[in-house]
Amino acid sequence: MKKLFSLLVAGFLVVGSFGCQEAPSSTNGSTPAPVKEASEGGTTAKETTTPVLGKKAKSKIETNKTAATKTDEDLKTAVSKKLQVGIPGNKFVVENERGEITLKGVAKSQQEIKKAEKLVKDVKGVKSVKSEAKIEPANRS
């Protein structure tokens, strides 16, 4: 009788666990699956499922990662080009850290530094401009 009772209880647990599982959904994995708790023999075990990302979601994530790394270089290049067009022959060195541009190097005058700052602020993606450029001393002969 004890064996029959144990067999019946085990059978109900097996059937119950399969019957309570959720059917897989065809979503792209944007919502996380719920946490399921199962109690067996007085202990509680938690089962979590990780959402599966579709190809579109994976490519979006990868594009965002590469876009972040490319934008820093692209922004630096765009700022350098804008400075070369606006102030030909300048001696500015451009540094970029997440959209925060730092101008270093040598300028001919304070007006050149101000013009460079204005040109840099006009570039799309620039968050702030910091100038560490020095003014070139005039040659006295």
N, CA, C and O atoms as a DFTB+ gen file, in Angstrom:
564 C
 N C O
     1  1       0.808      -1.176       0.000
     2  2       0.000       0.000       0.000
     3  2       0.870       1.267       0.000
     4  3       0.540       2.243      -0.673
     5  1       1.982       1.252       0.754
     6  2       2.882       2.398       0.801
     7  2       3.500       2.663      -0.566
     8  3       3.659       3.818      -0.962
     9  1       3.848       1.603      -1.287
    10  2       4.445       1.767      -2.611
    11  2       3.442       2.364      -3.581
    12  3       3.795       3.208      -4.405
    13  1       2.181       1.925      -3.486
    14  2       1.145       2.439      -4.360
    15  2       0.908       3.924      -4.093
    16  3       0.745       4.713      -5.024
    17  1       0.891       4.296      -2.810
    18  2       0.696       5.683      -2.426
    19  2       1.856       6.550      -2.937
    20  3       1.627       7.638      -3.465
    21  1       3.083       6.080      -2.785
    22  2       4.261       6.807      -3.253
    23  2       4.228       6.960      -4.767
    24  3       4.582       8.015      -5.294
    25  1       3.803       5.910      -5.468
    26  2       3.719       5.951      -6.915
    27  2       2.672       6.972      -7.369
    28  3       2.899       7.713      -8.326
    29  1       1.540       7.008      -6.691
    30  2       0.491       7.958      -7.038
    31  2       0.946       9.406      -6.795
    32  3       0.705      10.280      -7.628
    33  1       1.594       9.653      -5.669
    34  2       2.073      10.999      -5.358
    35  2       3.106      11.434      -6.392
    36  3       3.051      12.559      -6.888
    37  1       4.044      10.551      -6.720
    38  2       5.065      10.875      -7.718
    39  2       4.420      11.146      -9.072
    40  3       4.825      12.063      -9.787
    41  1       3.418      10.347      -9.422
    42  2       2.718      10.544     -10.690
    43  2       2.022      11.886     -10.752
    44  3       2.068      12.558     -11.783
    45  1       1.366      12.297      -9.651
    46  2       0.695      13.591      -9.617
    47  2       1.701      14.740      -9.728
    48  3       1.439      15.740     -10.396
    49  1       2.839      14.589      -9.077
    50  2       3.856      15.633      -9.154
    51  2       4.395      15.782     -10.573
    52  3       4.581      16.898     -11.058
    53  1       4.644      14.656     -11.234
    54  2       5.172      14.695     -12.599
    55  2       4.139      15.304     -13.541
    56  3       4.463      16.198     -14.322
    57  1       2.901      14.827     -13.472
    58  2       1.851      15.336     -14.342
    59  2       1.574      16.800     -14.031
    60  3       1.370      17.600     -14.944
    61  1       1.565      17.151     -12.774
    62  2       1.321      18.536     -12.373
    63  2       2.404      19.477     -12.859
    64  3       2.110      20.599     -13.273
    65  1       3.639      19.043     -12.815
    66  2       4.719      19.913     -13.249
    67  2       4.666      20.140     -14.755
    68  3       4.948      21.246     -15.215
    69  1       4.311      19.120     -15.532
    70  2       4.197      19.304     -16.974
    71  2       2.948      20.103     -17.329
    72  3       2.971      20.904     -18.264
    73  1       1.882      19.899     -16.609
    74  2       0.639      20.600     -16.897
    75  2       0.689      22.067     -16.535
    76  3      -0.046      22.863     -17.119
    77  1       1.529      22.452     -15.591
    78  2       1.594      23.840     -15.145
    79  2       2.591      24.669     -15.931
    80  3       2.635      25.888     -15.762
    81  1       3.390      24.054     -16.782
    82  2       4.372      24.806     -17.556
    83  2       3.668      25.657     -18.590
    84  3       2.646      25.260     -19.151
    85  1       4.221      26.826     -18.835
    86  2       3.669      27.725     -19.838
    87  2       4.154      27.307     -21.212
    88  3       5.264      26.798     -21.370
    89  1       3.315      27.527     -22.188
    90  2       3.698      27.224     -23.567
    91  2       4.698      28.266     -24.037
    92  3       4.582      29.434     -23.664
    93  1       5.676      27.877     -24.846
    94  2       6.637      28.858     -25.349
    95  2       5.926      29.888     -26.218
    96  3       5.028      29.559     -26.993
    97  1       6.342      31.130     -26.073
    98  2       5.716      32.197     -26.849
    99  2       6.594      32.545     -28.036
   100  3       7.781      32.218     -28.060
   101  1       6.012      33.202     -29.009
   102  2       6.762      33.567     -30.210
   103  2       7.184      35.022     -30.176
   104  3       7.441      35.614     -31.224
   105  1       7.262      35.619     -28.972
   106  2       7.692      37.012     -28.874
   107  2       9.196      37.089     -29.055
   108  3       9.886      36.069     -29.042
   109  1       9.694      38.291     -29.224
   110  2      11.131      38.467     -29.427
   111  2      11.912      38.486     -28.133
   112  3      13.109      38.775     -28.154
   113  1      11.292      38.192     -27.018
   114  2      12.008      38.116     -25.744
   115  2      12.095      39.450     -25.042
   116  3      12.961      39.626     -24.185
   117  1      11.237      40.395     -25.367
   118  2      11.333      41.711     -24.756
   119  2      10.843      41.723     -23.315
   120  3      11.221      42.605     -22.544
   121  1      10.002      40.752     -22.935
   122  2       9.555      40.676     -21.549
   123  2      10.136      39.425     -20.912
   124  3      10.071      38.344     -21.498
   125  1      10.699      39.556     -19.727
   126  2      11.290      38.387     -19.077
   127  2      10.213      37.406     -18.626
   128  3       9.097      37.797     -18.281
   129  1      10.572      36.131     -18.637
   130  2       9.650      35.085     -18.208
   131  2       9.515      35.115     -16.693
   132  3      10.460      35.494     -16.001
   133  1       8.357      34.723     -16.164
   134  2       8.162      34.748     -14.713
   135  2       8.986      33.679     -14.015
   136  3       9.378      32.680     -14.617
   137  1       9.237      33.907     -12.745
   138  2       9.966      32.947     -11.918
   139  2       8.957      31.940     -11.376
   140  3       7.906      32.310     -10.854
   141  1       9.295      30.665     -11.511
   142  2       8.402      29.616     -11.026
   143  2       9.006      29.000      -9.778
   144  3      10.218      28.798      -9.703
   145  1       8.176      28.706      -8.813
   146  2       8.639      28.059      -7.601
   147  2       8.037      26.667      -7.534
   148  3       6.844      26.487      -7.777
   149  1       8.852      25.695      -7.208
   150  2       8.374      24.324      -7.050
   151  2       8.796      23.834      -5.685
   152  3       9.938      24.031      -5.270
   153  1       7.877      23.197      -4.990
   154  2       8.171      22.695      -3.660
   155  2       8.128      21.171      -3.712
   156  3       7.134      20.571      -4.124
   157  1       9.221      20.569      -3.288
   158  2       9.284      19.108      -3.308
   159  2      10.034      18.644      -2.070
   160  3      11.186      19.024      -1.860
   161  1       9.400      17.839      -1.266
   162  2      10.064      17.265      -0.101
   163  2      10.435      18.304       0.943
   164  3      11.410      18.111       1.669
   165  1       9.694      19.398       1.044
   166  2       9.968      20.389       2.071
   167  2      10.978      21.437       1.654
   168  3      11.157      22.415       2.379
   169  1      11.655      21.280       0.512
   170  2      12.603      22.292       0.064
   171  2      11.990      23.057      -1.090
   172  3      11.190      22.516      -1.854
   173  1      12.363      24.301      -1.209
   174  2      11.836      25.133      -2.275
   175  2      12.943      25.404      -3.280
   176  3      14.048      25.800      -2.912
   177  1      12.636      25.189      -4.547
   178  2      13.599      25.453      -5.608
   179  2      12.993      26.472      -6.555
   180  3      11.811      26.385      -6.889
   181  1      13.789      27.434      -6.989
   182  2      13.314      28.440      -7.937
   183  2      13.879      28.131      -9.313
   184  3      15.062      27.831      -9.471
   185  1      13.012      28.210     -10.288
   186  2      13.428      27.973     -11.667
   187  2      13.221      29.263     -12.433
   188  3      12.113      29.798     -12.461
   189  1      14.266      29.764     -13.050
   190  2      14.134      30.977     -13.850
   191  2      14.464      30.634     -15.285
   192  3      15.302      29.776     -15.561
   193  1      13.804      31.307     -16.178
   194  2      14.083      31.094     -17.595
   195  2      14.626      32.377     -18.171
   196  3      14.167      33.467     -17.828
   197  1      15.593      32.251     -19.037
   198  2      16.200      33.396     -19.687
   199  2      15.525      33.596     -21.031
   200  3      15.391      32.642     -21.797
   201  1      15.094      34.826     -21.336
   202  2      14.442      35.053     -22.620
   203  2      15.422      34.864     -23.770
   204  3      16.598      35.215     -23.665
   205  1      14.931      34.318     -24.844
   206  2      15.743      34.095     -26.028
   207  2      15.531      35.279     -26.959
   208  3      14.397      35.629     -27.287
   209  1      16.626      35.890     -27.380
   210  2      16.537      37.048     -28.254
   211  2      16.494      36.598     -29.706
   212  3      17.189      35.662     -30.101
   213  1      15.687      37.264     -30.478
   214  2      15.616      36.988     -31.904
   215  2      16.784      37.633     -32.621
   216  3      17.571      38.356     -32.012
   217  1      16.899      37.371     -33.923
   218  2      18.008      37.924     -34.701
   219  2      17.957      39.439     -34.762
   220  3      18.998      40.095     -34.727
   221  1      16.751      40.006     -34.853
   222  2      16.631      41.462     -34.919
   223  2      17.114      42.103     -33.634
   224  3      17.829      43.105     -33.671
   225  1      16.731      41.539     -32.497
   226  2      17.129      42.107     -31.204
   227  2      18.642      41.996     -31.021
   228  3      19.275      42.927     -30.522
   229  1      19.223      40.868     -31.420
   230  2      20.670      40.696     -31.284
   231  2      21.415      41.699     -32.152
   232  3      22.391      42.305     -31.710
   233  1      20.952      41.877     -33.395
   234  2      21.652      42.800     -34.278
   235  2      21.520      44.233     -33.790
   236  3      22.442      45.029     -33.968
   237  1      20.376      44.583     -33.169
   238  2      20.204      45.922     -32.609
   239  2      21.197      46.163     -31.480
   240  3      21.811      47.227     -31.400
   241  1      21.352      45.166     -30.607
   242  2      22.289      45.295     -29.484
   243  2      23.707      45.447     -30.008
   244  3      24.453      46.305     -29.536
   245  1      24.088      44.625     -30.978
   246  2      25.437      44.705     -31.536
   247  2      25.658      46.032     -32.235
   248  3      26.745      46.602     -32.141
   249  1      24.639      46.541     -32.941
   250  2      24.754      47.823     -33.617
   251  2      24.952      48.932     -32.607
   252  3      25.763      49.830     -32.832
   253  1      24.228      48.891     -31.491
   254  2      24.383      49.916     -30.462
   255  2      25.785      49.889     -29.870
   256  3      26.357      50.944     -29.598
   257  1      26.349      48.700     -29.664
   258  2      27.700      48.604     -29.105
   259  2      28.712      49.205     -30.068
   260  3      29.562      49.996     -29.660
   261  1      28.629      48.834     -31.357
   262  2      29.592      49.350     -32.315
   263  2      29.361      50.825     -32.585
   264  3      30.314      51.559     -32.847
   265  1      28.110      51.275     -32.526
   266  2      27.824      52.687     -32.750
   267  2      28.466      53.536     -31.667
   268  3      28.981      54.617     -31.951
   269  1      28.442      53.061     -30.428
   270  2      29.025      53.823     -29.330
   271  2      30.529      53.962     -29.513
   272  3      31.083      55.028     -29.244
   273  1      31.195      52.916     -29.961
   274  2      32.643      53.006     -30.132
   275  2      33.000      53.797     -31.381
   276  3      34.008      54.504     -31.392
   277  1      32.200      53.694     -32.427
   278  2      32.491      54.426     -33.652
   279  2      32.214      55.915     -33.483
   280  3      32.931      56.740     -34.050
   281  1      31.212      56.266     -32.733
   282  2      30.833      57.668     -32.630
   283  2      31.931      58.503     -31.997
   284  3      32.122      59.652     -32.395
   285  1      32.645      57.977     -31.042
   286  2      33.722      58.753     -30.432
   287  2      34.773      59.131     -31.479
   288  3      35.209      60.281     -31.537
   289  1      35.173      58.174     -32.295
   290  2      36.160      58.451     -33.343
   291  2      35.560      59.340     -34.424
   292  3      36.212      60.270     -34.899
   293  1      34.320      59.058     -34.815
   294  2      33.670      59.862     -35.849
   295  2      33.498      61.300     -35.399
   296  3      33.698      62.226     -36.185
   297  1      33.129      61.494     -34.145
   298  2      32.942      62.837     -33.614
   299  2      34.269      63.588     -33.589
   300  3      34.331      64.767     -33.940
   301  1      35.305      62.915     -33.181
   302  2      36.637      63.531     -33.149
   303  2      37.057      63.946     -34.561
   304  3      37.605      65.030     -34.760
   305  1      36.793      63.070     -35.537
   306  2      37.133      63.364     -36.925
   307  2      36.310      64.534     -37.450
   308  3      36.841      65.415     -38.127
   309  1      35.014      64.545     -37.140
   310  2      34.143      65.622     -37.599
   311  2      34.582      66.963     -37.022
   312  3      34.585      67.973     -37.727
   313  1      34.953      66.977     -35.742
   314  2      35.410      68.210     -35.102
   315  2      36.715      68.677     -35.746
   316  3      36.878      69.866     -36.020
   317  1      37.635      67.758     -35.987
   318  2      38.916      68.122     -36.601
   319  2      38.700      68.721     -37.992
   320  3      39.330      69.716     -38.349
   321  1      37.805      68.108     -38.775
   322  2      37.518      68.620     -40.125
   323  2      36.894      70.007     -40.056
   324  3      37.258      70.895     -40.828
   325  1      35.957      70.195     -39.136
   326  2      35.292      71.496     -38.990
   327  2      36.309      72.570     -38.619
   328  3      36.232      73.693     -39.118
   329  1      37.259      72.238     -37.751
   330  2      38.288      73.197     -37.357
   331  2      39.216      73.516     -38.534
   332  3      39.617      74.668     -38.704
   333  1      39.561      72.519     -39.343
   334  2      40.451      72.751     -40.491
   335  2      39.781      73.654     -41.524
   336  3      40.435      74.493     -42.143
   337  1      38.468      73.476     -41.706
   338  2      37.734      74.319     -42.657
   339  2      37.565      75.730     -42.094
   340  3      37.776      76.713     -42.805
   341  1      37.189      75.831     -40.831
   342  2      36.913      77.134     -40.213
   343  2      38.153      77.942     -39.891
   344  3      38.155      79.168     -40.002
   345  1      39.212      77.247     -39.491
   346  2      40.463      77.917     -39.121
   347  2      41.609      77.163     -39.819
   348  3      42.256      76.317     -39.202
   349  1      41.856      77.464     -41.088
   350  2      42.920      76.749     -41.817
   351  2      44.285      76.943     -41.156
   352  3      44.625      78.041     -40.715
   353  1      45.045      75.876     -41.099
   354  2      46.395      75.940     -40.541
   355  2      46.438      76.007     -39.026
   356  3      47.465      76.381     -38.460
   357  1      45.353      75.656     -38.357
   358  2      45.363      75.705     -36.892
   359  2      46.227      74.577     -36.336
   360  3      46.530      73.603     -37.025
   361  1      46.610      74.735     -35.086
   362  2      47.469      73.748     -34.432
   363  2      46.771      73.126     -33.232
   364  3      47.394      72.854     -32.206
   365  1      45.453      72.902     -33.378
   366  2      44.681      72.316     -32.296
   367  2      44.752      70.801     -32.336
   368  3      44.754      70.184     -33.400
   369  1      44.811      70.222     -31.148
   370  2      44.724      68.775     -30.985
   371  2      43.374      68.509     -30.333
   372  3      43.055      69.087     -29.294
   373  1      42.574      67.622     -30.953
   374  2      41.220      67.352     -30.473
   375  2      41.208      66.051     -29.702
   376  3      41.706      65.031     -30.179
   377  1      40.635      66.087     -28.500
   378  2      40.432      64.875     -27.710
   379  2      38.942      64.758     -27.418
   380  3      38.275      65.755     -27.141
   381  1      38.428      63.541     -27.482
   382  2      36.997      63.310     -27.270
   383  2      36.802      62.201     -26.255
   384  3      37.399      61.128     -26.355
   385  1      35.967      62.477     -25.291
   386  2      35.587      61.445     -24.331
   387  2      34.085      61.535     -24.125
   388  3      33.591      62.383     -23.384
   389  1      33.369      60.639     -24.799
   390  2      31.905      60.561     -24.727
   391  2      31.223      61.886     -25.031
   392  3      30.304      62.290     -24.318
   393  1      31.662      62.556     -26.074
   394  2      31.018      63.793     -26.496
   395  2      31.558      65.043     -25.828
   396  3      31.138      66.153     -26.157
   397  1      32.475      64.879     -24.904
   398  2      33.097      66.023     -24.233
   399  2      34.436      66.297     -24.922
   400  3      35.401      65.553     -24.749
   401  1      34.473      67.363     -25.694
   402  2      35.636      67.682     -26.520
   403  2      36.611      68.563     -25.733
   404  3      36.207      69.524     -25.078
   405  1      37.880      68.225     -25.809
   406  2      38.939      69.036     -25.206
   407  2      39.864      69.487     -26.328
   408  3      40.375      68.667     -27.091
   409  1      40.075      70.791     -26.421
   410  2      40.994      71.352     -27.406
   411  2      42.326      71.644     -26.732
   412  3      42.392      72.356     -25.730
   413  1      43.362      71.091     -27.290
   414  2      44.720      71.332     -26.784
   415  2      45.550      71.848     -27.938
   416  3      45.108      71.826     -29.087
   417  1      46.736      72.306     -27.642
   418  2      47.626      72.792     -28.686
   419  2      47.922      74.258     -28.527
   420  3      47.898      74.803     -27.423
   421  1      48.209      74.902     -29.673
   422  2      48.619      76.298     -29.669
   423  2      47.718      77.087     -30.607
   424  3      47.416      76.646     -31.716
   425  1      47.292      78.262     -30.147
   426  2      46.481      79.168     -30.961
   427  2      47.239      80.469     -31.153
   428  3      48.116      80.819     -30.363
   429  1      46.881      81.190     -32.232
   430  2      47.545      82.457     -32.516
   431  2      47.035      83.571     -31.612
   432  3      47.772      84.505     -31.297
   433  1      45.754      83.472     -31.187
   434  2      45.175      84.515     -30.344
   435  2      44.003      83.957     -29.552
   436  3      43.553      82.832     -29.770
   437  1      43.521      84.784     -28.624
   438  2      42.347      84.401     -27.840
   439  2      41.115      84.314     -28.742
   440  3      40.238      83.481     -28.512
   441  1      41.044      85.166     -29.765
   442  2      39.928      85.137     -30.706
   443  2      39.885      83.811     -31.461
   444  3      38.807      83.285     -31.737
   445  1      41.046      83.278     -31.792
   446  2      41.101      81.991     -32.487
   447  2      40.569      80.870     -31.591
   448  3      39.892      79.961     -32.072
   449  1      40.866      80.929     -30.316
   450  2      40.371      79.926     -29.372
   451  2      38.850      80.025     -29.268
   452  3      38.159      79.006     -29.292
   453  1      38.329      81.243     -29.154
   454  2      36.879      81.428     -29.065
   455  2      36.183      80.957     -30.336
   456  3      35.124      80.333     -30.272
   457  1      36.775      81.254     -31.492
   458  2      36.192      80.810     -32.765
   459  2      36.198      79.281     -32.844
   460  3      35.236      78.675     -33.315
   461  1      37.283      78.668     -32.383
   462  2      37.375      77.204     -32.394
   463  2      36.312      76.593     -31.487
   464  3      35.675      75.606     -31.856
   465  1      36.117      77.166     -30.312
   466  2      35.089      76.667     -29.384
   467  2      33.706      76.753     -30.020
   468  3      32.903      75.828     -29.903
   469  1      33.429      77.877     -30.698
   470  2      32.134      78.060     -31.347
   471  2      31.949      77.031     -32.462
   472  3      30.877      76.439     -32.590
   473  1      32.982      76.818     -33.263
   474  2      32.899      75.828     -34.343
   475  2      32.643      74.423     -33.801
   476  3      31.852      73.665     -34.362
   477  1      33.316      74.089     -32.712
   478  2      33.169      72.759     -32.122
   479  2      31.765      72.568     -31.571
   480  3      31.186      71.492     -31.723
   481  1      31.208      73.591     -30.934
   482  2      29.855      73.491     -30.373
   483  2      28.806      73.262     -31.450
   484  3      27.746      72.701     -31.174
   485  1      29.096      73.697     -32.690
   486  2      28.151      73.534     -33.794
   487  2      28.106      72.105     -34.339
   488  3      27.186      71.761     -35.081
   489  1      29.084      71.271     -33.983
   490  2      29.125      69.900     -34.480
   491  2      28.107      69.054     -33.715
   492  3      28.050      69.088     -32.486
   493  1      27.312      68.303     -34.456
   494  2      26.276      67.463     -33.848
   495  2      26.922      66.350     -33.014
   496  3      27.822      65.652     -33.482
   497  1      26.452      66.197     -31.782
   498  2      26.965      65.156     -30.897
   499  2      27.898      65.675     -29.822
   500  3      28.227      64.951     -28.882
   501  1      28.331      66.933     -29.952
   502  2      29.225      67.522     -28.955
   503  2      28.398      67.965     -27.752
   504  3      27.447      68.734     -27.890
   505  1      28.771      67.472     -26.573
   506  2      28.057      67.824     -25.341
   507  2      28.671      69.050     -24.675
   508  3      27.952      69.929     -24.199
   509  1      29.989      69.106     -24.643
   510  2      30.659      70.252     -24.019
   511  2      32.028      70.439     -24.660
   512  3      32.581      69.523     -25.269
   513  1      32.559      71.646     -24.507
   514  2      33.869      71.978     -25.065
   515  2      34.725      72.573     -23.956
   516  3      34.300      73.468     -23.224
   517  1      35.933      72.055     -23.854
   518  2      36.884      72.562     -22.872
   519  2      38.157      72.928     -23.635
   520  3      38.675      72.124     -24.410
   521  1      38.647      74.119     -23.417
   522  2      39.838      74.562     -24.139
   523  2      41.036      74.608     -23.196
   524  3      41.029      75.303     -22.180
   525  1      42.052      73.856     -23.560
   526  2      43.320      73.874     -22.825
   527  2      44.442      74.378     -23.728
   528  3      45.622      74.156     -23.456
   529  1      44.055      75.062     -24.809
   530  2      45.024      75.570     -25.782
   531  2      45.756      76.781     -25.213
   532  3      45.189      77.578     -24.466
   533  1      46.999      76.895     -25.578
   534  2      47.837      78.026     -25.151
   535  2      47.928      79.020     -26.309
   536  3      47.779      78.653     -27.474
   537  1      48.173      80.273     -25.965
   538  2      48.347      81.296     -27.000
   539  2      49.826      81.362     -27.350
   540  3      50.693      81.469     -26.482
   541  1      50.082      81.296     -28.644
   542  2      51.448      81.288     -29.173
   543  2      52.094      82.658     -28.920
   544  3      51.523      83.688     -29.280
   545  1      53.275      82.671     -28.307
   546  2      53.929      83.953     -28.077
   547  2      54.366      84.596     -29.404
   548  3      54.809      83.903     -30.320
   549  1      54.239      85.896     -29.494
   550  2      54.610      86.617     -30.710
   551  2      56.126      86.664     -30.826
   552  3      56.826      86.880     -29.836
   553  1      56.629      86.459     -32.034
   554  2      58.077      86.528     -32.277
   555  2      58.495      87.983     -32.384
   556  3      57.988      88.713     -33.236
   557  1      59.405      88.407     -31.538
   558  2      59.892      89.791     -31.591
   559  2      61.313      89.773     -32.123
   560  3      62.226      89.223     -31.506
   561  1      61.474      90.384     -33.274
   562  2      62.804      90.405     -33.890
   563  2      63.361      91.795     -33.936
   564  3      64.473      92.000     -34.422
